[in-house]
Amino acid sequence: MRVLVTGHQGYLGTVMVPLLRARGHEVTGLDTGWFADCVLGAAPQDPPGLAVDLRDVTAEQLTGFDAVIHLAALSNDPLGALVPEITHDINHHASVRLARLAKEAGVRRFLYASTCSVYGSAGDGLVDESAPLRPLTPYAESKVRVEDDVAAIADSGFAPVFLRNATAFGFSPRLRADIVLNNLVGHAVLSGVVKVLSDGTPWRPLVHAEDIAEAFAVCLEAPVEAIHCRAYNIGTERNNRTVAEIANAVADVVPGAEVVITGESGADPRSYRVDFAAARRDLGFEARWSIPDGAAQLYREYRDRGLTAEAFGTAFVRLAALRALGERGLLDTELRRVRTDA
């Protein structure tokens, strides 16, 4: 298929594009390049791409594609809370606009990267795709709104599918250090301490970036009737773990690391355990990576690629990276790229 991947120069896109190309798909990217240089180790080989702000995409740019995989977003809760109005502008309004333009351009499949955080505070029971959605942050709320609005335009010629990814982990050349397992392993490698700021009790479902990429490929290639206007949780029940359990898994693989639970940030209301059976049943998708295996991979890659404390706290933290672009005069107050060649 001819596939457009938005956010192809991000953490997930950098892992997903090679997998799609290896499966025979013709991939084009679309990205503003905010995080293109946030690389640990050798620079990845990007596909041909469009340097376009998501808010400025045209129907003409989408013509000729069989599918759009939409990853691009302000990608975590702290960033969304900092600029909630821009979060909704980009994550919600621009995403729905993209879907409408894709439909207008004749794109038949629209694969949307949603999140399990739409379940919010769900307690200790397993939640499946039919559970009430209780988003607690602007980021999660924007994802719920996109699911609703894009589902409303689905028809026989336009098949969206909503992949509610668990919290990602694992190595990507365009690293993120602001997601829980990646962060805890980095602190363990750099300081010898696995530092947990909450009380450690919230539940988190985790899934490796490579498993997310595989799930998107499965949905891309599945019969339309299996994915048409469906939502699927992406992950595995064995990776439903408390933050304290995740921290202990890190200490088990990083030599000499010690777990310290400070509790200084108080109780985190975001706590949920997720049922991933639907994707196994309907799509045959099974996530492969465990948390201990992912922690071991991250430890190895951080060590071998020379992770530094400076890069870990700046280049690989989305909020810090965007602030740095703003301080350099490369982003305006609406998070739009500022031309530097005028």
C-alpha positions in Angstrom: 0.0 0.0 0.0 0.9 3.7 -0.3 1.0 4.9 3.2 1.4 8.4 4.7 2.7 8.4 8.3 2.3 11.6 10.2 4.9 12.1 12.9 7.4 9.9 11.1 10.3 11.7 12.8 9.0 11.0 16.3 9.7 8.3 18.8 7.1 5.8 17.4 7.3 6.9 13.8 11.1 6.2 13.7 10.4 2.6 14.8 7.3 2.1 12.7 8.5 3.3 9.3 11.2 0.6 8.8 8.8 -2.1 9.8 6.2 -1.0 7.3 8.8 -0.7 4.5 10.2 -4.2 5.3 6.6 -5.5 4.8 6.5 -4.0 1.3 4.6 -0.8 1.9 5.6 2.4 0.2 5.9 5.0 3.0 5.9 8.8 2.9 6.3 10.8 6.0 4.7 14.1 7.2 6.4 16.0 10.0 7.4 19.5 11.2 10.7 18.1 12.3 10.5 19.3 15.9 12.3 16.2 17.2 14.2 15.1 14.0 17.5 15.9 15.7 16.7 14.3 19.0 18.8 11.2 18.2 20.8 8.9 20.3 23.5 7.1 18.2 23.5 7.0 14.4 20.9 9.0 12.6 17.9 6.9 11.3 17.1 6.6 7.6 13.9 8.5 7.0 11.5 7.9 4.1 10.6 10.7 1.7 8.7 13.3 3.7 6.6 16.4 3.7 7.8 19.2 6.0 4.2 20.4 6.8 2.5 21.5 10.0 -0.4 19.2 10.7 -2.7 22.3 10.8 -1.7 23.2 7.3 -2.2 19.9 5.4 -4.2 20.0 2.2 -6.3 17.4 0.4 -3.9 17.5 -2.5 -1.1 16.3 -0.3 -3.1 13.3 0.7 -4.2 12.3 -2.8 -3.0 8.9 -4.0 -2.5 7.3 -0.6 -4.3 4.1 0.4 -3.9 4.8 4.1 -3.0 7.4 6.6 -1.3 6.4 9.9 -1.8 9.4 12.2 0.8 9.5 15.0 1.6 13.2 15.1 0.5 15.0 18.3 1.6 16.9 21.3 2.4 13.6 22.9 2.1 13.6 26.6 0.2 14.9 29.6 2.7 17.5 30.9 3.0 19.1 27.5 -0.8 19.1 27.0 -1.3 20.7 30.4 1.2 23.5 29.6 -0.7 24.7 26.5 -4.2 23.1 26.7 -5.7 25.3 24.0 -2.9 24.4 21.5 -3.2 20.8 22.5 -6.8 20.8 21.4 -6.0 22.8 18.3 -3.3 20.3 17.2 -4.4 17.0 18.7 -8.2 17.4 18.2 -9.1 19.9 15.6 -6.2 19.3 13.2 -6.5 15.6 13.6 -10.2 15.6 12.7 -9.5 18.0 9.8 -6.8 15.6 8.6 -9.3 12.7 8.6 -11.9 14.8 6.7 -9.3 15.8 4.1 -8.1 12.2 3.8 -11.7 11.1 3.1 -12.1 13.8 0.5 -8.8 12.7 -1.1 -10.1 9.1 -1.5 -7.9 7.6 1.3 -9.7 4.4 2.4 -8.0 3.6 5.7 -7.3 6.0 8.6 -5.3 4.5 11.5 -5.3 6.7 14.6 -2.9 6.6 17.5 -5.2 6.9 20.5 -4.2 6.0 24.1 -5.3 3.8 27.0 -5.2 7.0 29.2 -8.7 7.7 27.9 -9.8 5.3 30.7 -8.5 7.7 33.4 -9.0 6.5 36.9 -10.5 3.1 36.4 -9.6 1.3 39.6 -8.2 -2.2 39.9 -10.5 -4.1 37.5 -9.5 -4.8 33.9 -11.1 -2.3 31.4 -11.9 -3.3 27.8 -12.9 -1.1 24.9 -16.5 -0.9 26.1 -15.5 0.7 29.4 -16.5 4.3 30.1 -14.0 6.9 29.0 -12.9 9.2 31.8 -10.0 11.3 30.5 -8.2 13.3 33.2 -5.9 15.5 31.1 -6.2 17.7 28.0 -4.1 15.2 26.2 -6.4 12.3 26.9 -9.5 14.4 26.4 -8.3 15.4 22.9 -7.9 11.7 22.0 -11.5 10.9 23.1 -12.8 13.8 21.0 -10.9 12.7 17.9 -12.3 9.1 18.2 -15.9 10.5 18.4 -15.6 13.0 15.6 -13.7 10.7 13.2 -16.1 7.8 13.8 -18.9 10.2 12.8 -17.5 10.5 9.3 -16.9 6.8 8.7 -18.7 5.2 5.8 -18.3 2.4 3.3 -15.4 4.2 1.6 -13.6 5.5 4.7 -12.6 3.1 7.4 -11.0 4.5 10.5 -9.6 2.4 13.3 -8.5 3.7 16.8 -5.5 2.0 18.4 -5.6 2.8 22.1 -1.9 2.2 22.9 -0.7 1.5 26.4 2.1 3.6 27.7 5.0 3.1 25.3 8.5 1.9 26.2 11.6 0.6 24.5 14.5 2.0 22.5 14.0 4.2 19.4 16.8 6.2 17.7 14.6 9.2 18.4 14.4 8.5 22.1 11.9 9.7 24.6 13.0 10.0 28.2 9.6 11.3 29.5 7.8 8.0 29.5 7.9 5.8 32.6 10.2 2.8 31.8 12.5 4.8 29.6 12.8 7.4 32.3 13.4 5.0 35.2 16.1 3.1 33.3 17.8 6.3 32.3 18.0 7.5 35.9 19.3 4.1 37.0 22.0 4.2 34.4 23.1 7.8 35.1 22.7 7.9 38.9 22.3 4.4 40.2 18.9 5.4 41.6 15.5 4.3 40.3 13.6 7.3 41.6 9.8 7.2 41.8 8.2 10.5 42.7 4.7 9.1 43.3 3.8 6.6 46.0 4.3 3.8 43.5 0.8 2.4 43.7 -0.9 3.5 40.4 -1.4 0.9 37.8 0.1 1.4 34.3 -0.3 -0.7 31.2 2.9 -0.7 29.1 3.7 -1.7 25.5 6.9 -1.7 23.6 7.3 0.7 20.6 8.0 -2.3 18.3 4.8 -4.0 19.4 2.8 -0.8 18.7 4.4 -0.7 15.2 3.4 -4.3 14.6 -0.2 -3.6 15.7 -0.5 -0.8 13.2 0.9 -3.0 10.5 -1.6 -5.7 11.4 -4.5 -3.2 11.2 -3.2 -1.8 7.9 -3.3 -5.2 6.4 -6.4 -6.6 8.1 -9.8 -7.0 6.2 -11.6 -3.7 6.3 -14.6 -5.3 8.2 -12.3 -6.3 11.1 -11.1 -2.7 11.7 -13.9 -0.5 10.3 -14.7 2.1 13.0 -13.3 -0.1 15.8 -11.2 0.7 18.8 -8.6 -1.7 20.0 -6.5 -1.6 23.1 -2.9 -2.3 22.2 -0.7 -4.1 24.7 -0.6 -7.2 26.9 -2.1 -8.0 30.3 1.2 -9.2 31.6 2.5 -5.6 31.3 -0.2 -4.2 33.6 2.0 -3.3 36.5 2.2 -0.7 39.3 4.8 2.0 39.1 6.7 0.3 42.0 6.7 -3.0 40.2 8.1 -1.3 37.1 10.8 0.4 39.2 11.8 -3.0 40.7 12.1 -4.5 37.2 14.5 -1.8 36.3 16.6 -2.4 39.4 16.8 -6.1 38.5 18.5 -5.3 35.2 20.7 -2.3 35.9 23.7 -3.4 38.1 23.8 -1.7 41.4 20.6 0.3 41.0 18.5 1.1 44.0 14.8 1.8 44.1 13.8 5.0 46.0 10.1 5.8 46.3 9.8 9.4 47.5 6.1 10.0 47.3 6.9 13.7 46.9 4.4 14.2 44.1 1.6 12.5 46.0 -1.0 10.0 44.7 -1.5 9.9 41.0 -5.2 9.7 40.0 -4.3 8.1 36.6 -4.5 4.4 37.5 -5.9 1.7 35.2 -5.4 -2.0 34.2 -6.4 -2.9 30.6 -7.9 -5.9 28.9 -6.2 -6.5 25.5 -8.2 -9.5 24.4 -10.1 -7.9 21.5 -7.0 -7.3 19.4 -5.9 -10.9 20.0 -9.3 -12.3 19.1 -10.1 -10.1 16.1 -6.7 -9.4 14.6 -4.5 -12.1 15.9 -2.2 -9.5 17.4 -0.1 -10.5 20.4 2.4 -8.1 22.0 5.7 -9.8 22.5 7.9 -7.6 24.7 7.9 -7.9 28.5 8.8 -5.1 30.9 12.0 -6.8 32.0 13.1 -7.4 28.4 12.4 -3.8 27.6 14.4 -2.6 30.6 17.3 -4.8 29.6 17.2 -3.5 26.0 17.1 0.1 27.2 20.0 -0.5 29.6 22.1 -2.0 26.8 21.3 0.8 24.3 21.9 3.6 26.8 25.2 2.1 27.9 26.4 1.3 24.4 25.3 4.6 22.7 26.8 6.8 25.4 23.7 8.4 27.0 24.5 11.6 28.9 22.7 13.3 31.7 22.4 16.5 29.7 20.8 14.9 26.6 18.6 12.7 28.9 17.1 15.8 30.6 16.7 18.0 27.5 16.8 16.6 24.0 14.9 13.5 24.9 12.2 15.2 27.0 9.5 16.6 24.7 8.6 19.6 26.8 12.2 20.6 27.2 13.0 20.1 23.5 10.1 22.4 22.5 11.1 25.0 25.0 14.6 24.9 23.6 13.3 25.5 20.0 11.3 28.4 21.3 14.3 29.9 23.1 16.2 29.7 19.8 13.5 31.5 18.0 12.5 28.5 15.9 8.9 28.2 17.2 6.3 30.9 17.8 3.8 31.1 20.6 1.4 28.8 18.7 4.1 26.2 18.3 4.5 26.9 14.6 7.9 26.7 12.9 9.5 30.1 12.3 11.3 30.5 9.0 15.0 31.1 9.4 15.9 31.6 5.8 14.2 35.0 5.3 
